[in-house]
Amino acid sequence: MVENLLSVTRIDNDTTKVNKYMEPVDEVVSSAVVRFKKRFPSAELKVSLPEDFVMVMMDATLIEQLLINILQNAYIHSQTVKPIELKVEDYSTKIWFSVRDYGIGIPEERIPTLFDGEGYNENKDVKADGYKGMGIGLSICKTIVKAHGGDIKVRNHEEGSEFYFYLPKETEEE
């Protein structure tokens, strides 16, 4: 939680700008996966990256933390029975990241406000997954993505849930 809060304090709240540099996507993803696996060595993870070398304007530390938060949520809350999938896709103007689990899914009524940090602990005595958190991790993720000019969403699929976000492909001159 402290690391999450420190990451967000790096974002200027008045302008929501971050210090972005051209960064190799595969290195940022690799670093996030290594840190996640150190914390959760028994977690099964499948990673899919674009075949081509992709550079994106980003604050690598913040995007790494974002990926770790989403992977951690998938591992802790989904009760997944299959490996978690982390996929990165390169499109003409955007780089899409997705984390898909094969677990219990998210109650549909929670999806519209999931990234707002509201209502997380409304019933503190009843926890479907047995894990108690502050409920701020996903709002931090949203802040990071928005500060990069992207968007983040979540949806359920037939066997679990999927978090996905994009970062715009920019050039250093922009």
C-alpha positions as CSV (number, residue, x, y, z in Angstrom):
1,M,0.0,0.0,0.0
2,V,2.8,2.4,0.8
3,E,4.4,1.8,-2.5
4,N,1.1,2.5,-4.2
5,L,0.7,5.8,-2.4
6,L,4.3,6.8,-3.1
7,S,3.7,6.1,-6.8
8,V,0.7,8.2,-7.0
9,T,2.3,11.1,-5.2
10,R,4.7,11.3,-8.1
11,I,1.8,12.4,-10.2
12,D,1.1,16.1,-10.2
13,N,-2.5,16.3,-9.1
14,D,-3.2,19.7,-10.7
15,T,-2.1,18.8,-14.2
16,T,-2.0,14.9,-14.0
17,K,1.2,14.9,-15.9
18,V,3.9,12.3,-15.4
19,N,7.5,12.2,-16.5
20,K,7.4,10.1,-19.5
21,Y,10.3,8.7,-21.5
22,M,10.5,6.3,-24.4
23,E,10.6,2.9,-22.7
24,P,10.7,-0.7,-24.1
25,V,7.4,-2.4,-23.3
26,D,9.0,-5.8,-22.9
27,E,11.4,-4.6,-20.3
28,V,8.7,-2.9,-18.2
29,V,6.5,-6.0,-18.4
30,S,9.4,-8.3,-17.6
31,S,10.3,-6.2,-14.5
32,A,6.7,-6.2,-13.3
33,V,6.5,-10.0,-13.8
34,V,9.8,-10.6,-11.9
35,R,8.6,-8.5,-8.9
36,F,5.2,-10.1,-8.9
37,K,6.7,-13.7,-9.0
38,K,9.0,-12.8,-6.1
39,R,6.0,-11.9,-4.0
40,F,3.8,-14.8,-5.3
41,P,6.2,-17.6,-6.4
42,S,3.4,-20.2,-6.7
43,A,1.4,-17.9,-9.1
44,E,1.0,-19.3,-12.6
45,L,1.4,-16.7,-15.3
46,K,1.3,-16.7,-19.1
47,V,2.8,-13.7,-20.8
48,S,2.3,-12.7,-24.4
49,L,4.2,-9.8,-26.0
50,P,4.3,-8.4,-29.5
51,E,6.9,-10.0,-31.7
52,D,8.3,-6.6,-32.7
53,F,10.3,-4.4,-30.4
54,V,7.9,-1.7,-29.1
55,M,8.8,1.6,-27.4
56,V,6.2,3.7,-25.7
57,M,6.3,7.1,-23.9
58,M,5.6,6.2,-20.2
59,D,6.8,6.5,-16.7
60,A,8.1,3.0,-16.5
61,T,8.0,2.8,-12.7
62,L,4.3,3.8,-12.6
63,I,3.3,1.4,-15.3
64,E,5.3,-1.4,-13.7
65,Q,3.4,-0.7,-10.4
66,L,0.1,-0.7,-12.3
67,L,0.8,-4.1,-13.8
68,I,1.8,-5.5,-10.4
69,N,-1.4,-4.2,-8.8
70,I,-3.6,-5.8,-11.4
71,L,-1.7,-9.1,-11.4
72,Q,-1.8,-9.1,-7.6
73,N,-5.6,-8.5,-7.6
74,A,-6.1,-11.3,-10.1
75,Y,-4.1,-13.7,-8.0
76,I,-5.6,-12.8,-4.6
77,H,-9.2,-12.0,-5.4
78,S,-10.1,-14.2,-8.4
79,Q,-9.6,-17.6,-6.9
80,T,-8.3,-18.6,-10.3
81,V,-7.9,-22.2,-11.2
82,K,-5.9,-21.6,-14.4
83,P,-2.8,-19.4,-15.1
84,I,-3.3,-15.7,-15.2
85,E,-2.7,-14.3,-18.6
86,L,-0.9,-11.0,-19.2
87,K,-1.1,-9.9,-22.9
88,V,0.3,-6.9,-24.6
89,E,-0.9,-6.0,-28.1
90,D,0.5,-3.3,-30.5
91,Y,-2.1,-1.4,-32.5
92,S,-1.5,1.6,-34.7
93,T,-2.1,4.3,-32.2
94,K,-2.3,2.4,-28.9
95,I,-0.6,-0.3,-26.9
96,W,-3.2,-2.5,-25.1
97,F,-2.4,-4.4,-21.9
98,S,-4.7,-7.1,-20.5
99,V,-4.7,-9.3,-17.5
100,R,-7.2,-12.2,-17.6
101,D,-8.0,-14.6,-14.8
102,Y,-10.1,-17.7,-14.7
103,G,-11.8,-17.3,-11.4
104,I,-15.0,-16.1,-9.8
105,G,-15.4,-12.9,-11.8
106,I,-16.6,-9.6,-10.4
107,P,-20.2,-8.9,-9.3
108,E,-21.8,-6.9,-12.2
109,E,-23.1,-4.2,-9.8
110,R,-19.5,-3.4,-8.7
111,I,-18.0,-3.0,-12.2
112,P,-19.2,0.7,-12.8
113,T,-17.5,2.0,-9.7
114,L,-14.7,-0.5,-9.3
115,F,-12.0,2.0,-10.1
116,D,-13.5,4.7,-7.8
117,G,-12.4,3.2,-4.6
118,E,-15.9,3.5,-3.3
119,G,-18.0,0.8,-1.6
120,Y,-15.1,-1.6,-1.3
121,N,-15.5,-2.2,2.5
122,E,-19.2,-1.6,2.8
123,N,-19.6,-4.9,4.5
124,K,-16.4,-5.5,6.3
125,D,-17.5,-8.8,7.9
126,V,-18.3,-10.6,4.6
127,K,-15.3,-11.2,2.3
128,A,-15.9,-13.6,-0.5
129,D,-12.2,-14.1,-1.0
130,G,-11.0,-13.8,2.6
131,Y,-8.6,-11.0,1.8
132,K,-9.0,-7.6,3.3
133,G,-7.6,-4.6,1.5
134,M,-8.0,-0.8,1.5
135,G,-9.7,-0.7,-1.9
136,I,-7.5,2.0,-3.3
137,G,-5.3,0.0,-5.6
138,L,-7.6,0.2,-8.6
139,S,-8.3,3.9,-8.2
140,I,-4.5,4.4,-8.2
141,C,-4.3,2.3,-11.4
142,K,-7.0,4.5,-13.0
143,T,-5.1,7.6,-12.0
144,I,-1.8,6.3,-13.5
145,V,-3.5,5.3,-16.8
146,K,-5.4,8.6,-17.1
147,A,-2.2,10.6,-16.4
148,H,-0.6,8.7,-19.3
149,G,-3.5,9.7,-21.6
150,G,-5.0,6.2,-21.6
151,D,-8.1,4.4,-20.2
152,I,-8.6,1.3,-18.1
153,K,-11.7,-1.0,-18.0
154,V,-12.8,-4.3,-16.6
155,R,-15.2,-6.9,-17.9
156,N,-16.2,-10.4,-17.0
157,H,-15.8,-13.2,-19.5
158,E,-17.3,-16.7,-19.4
159,E,-14.6,-18.0,-17.0
160,G,-13.5,-15.0,-14.9
161,S,-12.6,-11.4,-15.4
162,E,-10.3,-9.3,-17.5
163,F,-8.7,-5.9,-16.7
164,Y,-7.4,-4.1,-19.8
165,F,-5.9,-0.7,-20.5
166,Y,-4.2,1.2,-23.2
167,L,-1.4,3.7,-23.5
168,P,-1.3,6.0,-26.5
169,K,1.6,5.6,-28.8
170,E,3.3,9.0,-28.8
171,T,6.6,10.2,-30.1
172,E,9.2,12.1,-28.1
173,E,8.3,15.3,-29.9
174,E,4.7,15.3,-28.8
